[in-house]
């Protein structure tokens, strides 16, 4: 049976008819917003995986921890601490080319192997200069006198 061409098309039930603006107005916006979220997540992941700073670089086996950590931002009067593994001692601490006398270094009880320098009046530094601070710690193995190492790290004083 042939359909008459002059007749109006059959109307759909309003409950099942999508709003005419959804497909033309909201769907493209939803697709674009979803795409932007995906791009943002991918960029964030790439930045995190591509971080080449060595703040988390493995330490020498003779060192348990350093403070401040390598390549971090710290206040001008932050303490500088090196925590050595058992069997190691600090021979010399040099900060920005200035040797720190033993009397200014708190050894926290030598068996612990934790050595701290706090800048204050009457010491080589009352506060660190703003900018990069380079720290060198010369350490000695107590069981092997020929095993001496230099541990270097830096931080930025703000």
C-alpha positions, 0 to 999 in steps of 0.5 A, a space after each residue: 500500500 502506498 503512502 500518501 505524500 501530502 500527509 503529515 508524518 506520524 508524531 512520536 509520543 512526547 515521552 520518548 522524543 528527545 529534546 531537539 536541543 540536546 543533540 545539537 547543543 549539549 552533545 558536542 559540548 559533552 564530547 569536547 569537555 570529555 576530550 579536554 579531561 582526557 588530555 589534562 589527565 594525559 598531560 599530568 601523567 606525562 609530567 609526573 613520569 617525566 620528572 627528572 629531578 634527582 630529589 628521589 635519587 638513590 643515596 649512597 649506601 653509606 647515607 641513610 638520609 639527607 636534609 634538606 633533600 636534594 633540589 628542594 626549597 627551604 627557608 634561610 635558617 634551615 638545619 643541614 643534617 646527614 644521617 649516616 649508616 652504621 659504621 660511618 662517621 662525618 669527617 668534614 662538612 662544607 657548606 657553600 665552600 665554607 668548612 664547618 668546625 666540629 664545634 658547630 656540628 651536633 653529632 646527636 650522640 656519635 653512635 647514631 650517626 646523625 650530624 646536624 648544623 644549624 645556622 645561627 649567630 656565632 657560627 659561619 652562617 647566621 642564615 644562608 644566602 638566598 639561592 642555591 646552597 651546595 653541601 659537601 659531606 666527607 665521610 669515613 668508614 670506621 672499619 676501612 680507613 681507605 674508604 672515604 667518600 664525598 657526598 654532595 647535594 644542594 638545596 635552594 634557600 628562599 
